[in-house]
Amino acid sequence: MPEKSHTWVYIVIIVVIAALMVAGAVTFGQEKNSPEARAKAKDLIAKLNAAGLAAPSEAAAVRLFGADGGRAAERADNALLHAQYAWDRGTSGPASRPVIIDPDFLKAAEIFLSVYAPEKLAGFRQFVNGLDLQETK
């Protein structure tokens, strides 16, 4: 008789795991493709186009950034990101070559932050004021 009870336990566990997997698959993309995500993607595209910069398609922006900007907006004020910018400027060490950042790159980053993380925009602008910028086209 104990063998039969173990079988039911296994069946119940498998059914619960399968139900959780289906629920996760169904709800995974819903947040990214929300009306808020589409509105922010349209706003980003309009601002990039108004600035004369290349813009992604709406579908790509929604997929990449969702409603909250994803990792890019989350890390905007991260010290590691600031260190990477400093590294690119050639302030790091031997065998590194200084790179002057294109102002269009920073303009696009500011536009992105104005749409997805406006609370981090002031800190980003403060950091950017110390960078050497030059057209790289």
C-alpha positions in Angstrom: 0.0 0.0 0.0 2.8 2.6 0.7 3.9 2.3 -2.9 0.6 3.6 -4.1 0.7 6.7 -1.8 4.2 7.6 -3.1 2.9 7.4 -6.6 0.2 10.0 -5.8 2.7 12.3 -4.2 4.9 12.2 -7.3 2.0 12.8 -9.6 0.8 15.8 -7.5 4.4 17.2 -7.4 4.7 16.8 -11.2 1.3 18.5 -11.8 2.1 21.4 -9.5 5.5 22.0 -11.2 4.0 21.8 -14.6 1.3 24.3 -13.6 3.9 26.7 -12.2 5.9 26.4 -15.4 2.9 27.2 -17.6 1.9 30.1 -15.4 5.4 31.5 -15.5 5.6 31.1 -19.3 2.3 32.9 -19.7 3.0 35.8 -17.4 6.7 36.3 -18.4 6.2 38.6 -21.4 3.1 40.4 -20.1 4.8 43.0 -18.1 7.2 43.9 -20.9 4.5 44.3 -23.4 2.2 46.5 -21.3 0.6 49.7 -22.5 3.0 51.6 -20.3 6.0 49.9 -21.9 4.7 50.7 -25.4 4.0 54.4 -24.4 7.5 54.8 -23.0 9.0 53.1 -26.1 7.1 55.6 -28.4 8.3 58.5 -26.2 11.9 57.3 -26.4 11.7 56.9 -30.2 10.2 60.3 -30.7 12.8 62.0 -28.5 15.7 60.2 -30.3 14.3 61.1 -33.7 13.8 64.7 -32.6 17.5 64.8 -31.5 18.5 63.4 -34.9 19.7 60.1 -33.5 19.0 56.6 -34.7 16.1 55.0 -32.8 15.1 51.3 -32.4 11.8 50.0 -33.6 8.9 50.1 -31.1 8.9 46.4 -30.7 12.7 46.3 -30.0 12.4 49.1 -27.4 9.5 47.3 -25.7 11.4 44.0 -25.7 14.6 45.5 -24.5 13.5 48.0 -21.9 9.9 47.1 -20.9 8.2 49.6 -18.7 11.0 50.3 -16.3 14.1 50.5 -18.6 15.5 47.2 -17.5 19.1 46.8 -16.3 20.2 49.9 -18.2 18.0 52.2 -16.1 18.7 50.3 -13.0 22.5 50.7 -13.4 22.5 54.3 -14.6 24.1 55.6 -11.3 26.2 52.6 -10.7 29.8 53.2 -9.7 31.0 50.4 -12.0 29.4 52.1 -15.0 31.2 55.3 -14.1 34.4 53.4 -13.8 33.9 51.9 -17.3 33.4 55.4 -18.7 36.6 56.5 -17.0 38.4 53.4 -18.3 37.3 54.3 -21.8 38.8 57.8 -21.3 42.2 56.2 -20.8 42.5 57.0 -17.1 43.1 53.5 -16.0 46.6 52.1 -16.5 49.3 50.7 -18.8 48.4 49.7 -22.3 45.1 51.5 -22.3 44.3 54.0 -24.9 42.3 57.1 -24.2 39.0 57.3 -26.1 37.1 60.6 -26.4 33.4 59.9 -26.1 31.0 61.0 -28.8 28.5 63.6 -27.6 25.7 61.7 -29.5 26.3 58.7 -27.3 25.8 60.7 -24.2 22.8 62.5 -25.7 21.1 59.2 -26.4 21.9 58.1 -22.8 20.4 61.3 -21.4 17.3 60.8 -23.5 17.0 57.2 -22.4 17.2 58.3 -18.7 14.7 61.1 -19.2 12.2 58.5 -20.3 13.0 55.5 -18.1 14.8 56.8 -15.0 14.3 60.6 -14.7 15.3 60.5 -11.0 18.9 59.4 -12.1 19.3 62.0 -14.8 20.8 64.7 -12.6 23.5 62.4 -11.2 24.3 61.2 -14.7 24.6 64.8 -16.0 26.9 65.7 -13.1 29.2 62.8 -14.0 29.1 63.6 -17.7 30.2 67.2 -17.2 33.7 65.9 -16.4 34.1 63.9 -19.6 36.0 64.9 -22.7 33.7 64.9 -25.6 34.4 65.2 -29.3 32.6 64.2 -32.6 33.9 60.8 -33.6 32.2 60.5 -37.0 
